[in-house]
Amino acid sequence: MSEYIEFVEIHDTGKTKIFDVRSLNDGAMLGVIRWYGAWRQYVFMPERVTVWNTTCLKTIITFINGLMKERQKKTCPSGVHIYTTKEDKSLMECERCGKPYSELDAR
């Protein structure tokens, strides 16, 4: 995908994946791409002392957008959300897509 960086899958939870972002030049670890639950999306977490140009940042954005499209294909194609009951309804999420529970879904 890029002449400068590569994405190496290091973990798959079944719902989300984690990727190392590495330099093709020397294999140095540049950061990690992983699911960030609070924002309901994949994010890039760079290593502390790294420098990025617009070309590499665009490559990362394109890769993350691809992960998000892949994830959206898996989400509740029938439109029926499946929730596991919890005492605190604010903690409930759809088992398929992670959508937070809404009273509107219960109707």
Secondary structure, 3 states (H helix, E strand, C coil): CCCCEEEEEEEECCCCEEEEEEECCCCCEEEEEEEECCCCEEEEEECCCCCCCHHHHHHHHHHHHHHHHHHHHCCCCCCCCCECCCCCHHHCEECCCCCECCHHHHC
